[in-house]
């Protein structure tokens, strides 16, 4: 089970790719691990108007919190 629980609205990064995103929903799977839907923006957060982010389901243990 994950030691650190992530919350909706937190900014995160995938360490292996550098992609950044914002957590939009979290839940515990059947094993008690935390999964999340994350809106990803690519390699950096937009500074103004941007195209729609893409959303992926991701295991939160593979993410690092930004900030």
Secondary structure, 3 states (H helix, E strand, C coil): CCCCCCCCCCEEEECCCCCEEEEEEEEECCCCCEEEEEEEEECCCCCCCCCCCEEEEEEHHHEEECC
